[in-house]
Amino acid sequence: MNSNLEGKVVLVTGASSGIGQATALALSEAGAKVVVGARRTDRLKLLAEDAPGDVLVLDLDVTDQQAVQDAVAATVQRFGRLDALVNNAGVMLNGPILGADTTEWTRMIETNLLGSMYAVHAALPHLLESKGSVVQVSSTSGRIASAAAAAYSASKFGITGFIESLRQEVTTQGVRVVVVEPGFVSTELITHGTDPALRAMAQQMADSMRTLQPEDIANAVVYALGQPDHVSVNQLLIRPTDQDR
């Protein structure tokens, strides 16, 4: 058990599957009190049953700013404080720019970028009080753009920029800010897209390498949050060994 996480209160968004689910379980195993938010609350309830510690389940759509504020308020009401925010909620709807369904662009910007920004905005007063942490799950697509992923990359480049500005604003006030940039992880994310050819390509990529597992990223989050308070692990770039870019 990570003693630096014992009793800490952590809110994890997008916790119903993949990295968010694995992170919530890993934090619970490390002794944290975990609040899990997502739209699929049936999955969250199953997660809460599997977790060894105290878990609060919240119905949360991060694109709804009021819902985000309510989730933070419910966390503080239940546990009296907030020590860390793990911004993980995200969607990946890849496709070429020509002929794109721009409603998919809107959905990615609202979820990946604005959703994370809303969560930081709501959580920050409490994190300043507790001298807590923000962990932002971004992507390698937030530093290297690729064809057929323009809007997704834009959302990830955007949130990486926002989080770096946040770090500069709050680090001297004791709030640690961490960006985690995973490469290819075996999650539901690759199934989100509607283009069959791109989904098949993503699956082919996954089959061609030893992909990361959600638990690999969860372990990195626990590592970063578990450091002594004077140590701020600002960036973690984590790729499969077999991924070349």
N, C-alpha and C positions, 0 to 999 in steps of 0.2 A: 504493500500500500504506500502510495506517495504521500508522505506526511505534509508536504506543502499544499496538497489538495484536500486534505482531511477537513470536512465540514464546510468547504467553500461552496458557494451557490453559483451554478453555471447554467445559463440559458443557451440551448442549442436549437437553432432553426433548421428546418428541413430534415427532421430527425426520424422520419418514417421509413427510411431505407438508406442503403449505401453508406457513405461516409458519415452522415449525420447520425444514423442509427448506431454504427460501430463506435463513434466518438462518445455518444451518450453512455453506452454500456461501459466503455473503457474508463470514463470519468467516474461513473458510479463505482466501479471496481477499485478505483484509486481513492475512494472515500468522499467524493464530492456529493453534494445534494444537487440533483440535476432536474432542470425544467426542460421538457421536450415540447417543441411546437411544430405543427405541420397541419395540412388539411386532412390527411388520412388518419383520423384519431383512432380508428380501430387498430391500426398497426402500432400506434403509440401505446395503446393500452397493453398490447402483447409485449412490447418492449419493457414497459414498467413492471410487468410480471416477471420478466427474465432478469431484471437488474437487481443487484444485491442490496442497493441502498434506496434512499428516499427519492422517488421520482414524481414530479408533478406533470400531468398531461394537459396540454392546452391546444385548443383548436386555433390554428394560426395560419392566415394567408398574409405573407409578408408584403404583398402589393397593396394591402389595405392599411394605410397609415394609422388609423384609429385602432385597428386590431393589434398592431405592433405595440402601440402605447398601452393598450389594455393588457397585453401579455407581460410587459415589463412590470406594470402595476400589480398584476396578480402574483408575479414572482416575489416582489418585495412584500406584498401583503402576507404571503404564505411563509416566507423564510426570514423576513426582516431586513434583507440586504440583497445585493447582487455583486458578485465578485468577478464574473467573467461572462462575456458574450461570445458565442461561437456562431458566426454568420456562415451558414452552410447552404441554405436554401438556394436552389438553382435549377435552371432548365437549359437544355441544349437542343436547338432546332436548326440544324445546319442545312445549308443549301446554297446554290449559286445566287449571286445578286440579280442577274438577269431573270426576270419572271418570278421573282421571289414573292411569297405571300407576306406582305409587310406586317400583317397582324402578328406573325410569329416574331418579327423584330421587336414589336411593341412588347410582347409578352416577355421576351428575354431581358429587355432593358428594364421593364418594371420589376421583374423578379430578381435578376442577378445584380443589377446596379441600384435601382431605387429601393428595392426591398432591404438590401444591406444598409443603405444610407439611412432609411427610416429606423432600422433597428439600432444603429449607432446613436442616432439623434435621441431616441427614447431612453436608451440605456446609459448614456454618458453621465448625466448628473449623479447617478448612483455609483457608477464606476469611479468617478472622481472622489466620491466620498469614501469608498472602500479601497482606493488605490488599486483598482482591479486591472483587468486585461480585456482586450479585444482580439479575437482570433478570426481572421478573414480567410475563408477558403476561396482562393482564386483558381488559377489554372496556368499551365504552360502557355495556353492560348492568350494569357494576359501579358506575355512578353514576346511571343513569336506568333504572328498571325499566319493563317494559311488559307488557301483557296477553299471556297464552299463553307467557310466559317466566319464570314466577315462580321455579322451582327453579334455573334457569340463572342468573338475576339474583342469587338468594341465594348461589350458589356464588361469583359474581364480587364481590359486595359483601363477602362473607366474606374472600376472599383479599386484597382491597384493604386491609381493616382489619388483617389479620394482617401484611401487608407494611409498613404504616405503623408498627405497633408494632416490627417488626424494625428499621426505619430508626432509630427513636429509641434503640433499644438499642445499635446497633453503629456508627452514623455517626461518633461521636467516637473510635472505635477504628480508623478508616480504611477501613471497609467501605462501599462505595457501594451504595445501594438504589434501583432504578429500576422504576417501574410504567409499562407501555406499554398504552394503552387504545385498541385499534383500533375503528373503526366497521365498516361493511360491507366485508368483504374477500372476494374471489373465491377460496374454498377449498372443500374437501370438507365443512366444518362444516355447511353448510346442507343437506347430504344425509343427515345422521346421523339425523334425526327419522323416526318411523314413521308420522306422520299425513300422508296424501297431500295434504290440503287445505293444511296448513301448509307443506309442502315446495313446493307450487305457489305459495303466497303469497310464500315466500322467493325463489323463482326470479323471480317477477314483480317483486319489489323490486330484485333484482340487474339485471334487464333494463331497469329504469326509470332507472338512474343509471350514471355512470362509476365503477364500484366500484374500491376499492383492490386492488392486486395484492400477493401475499405479499412480493415484493421491496421494496415501499414500506415495509413494517414492518421487514423485515430491515435496510434502510438506516438506519432510526431506531435500531435496536439497536446497529448498528456505530457510529453517531454518538455514542450515549450512552457506550458502553464505550471509545470512542476518545478521550474528553476527557482532559485532564491530570488527574492523581490528585487535585488539590485542587478539581476541579470535579465536582459531583454533580448530574446531570440527574435529578431525582427523579420527574418525571411527564411523560409524553408522550401527549397526547390527539390521536388522528389519525383524522379522518373524511374520507370522500369529500366533495369540494366540494358535490356534489349532495344530500348527506344532511342533512336539516334537524333531526334530533334523535337 
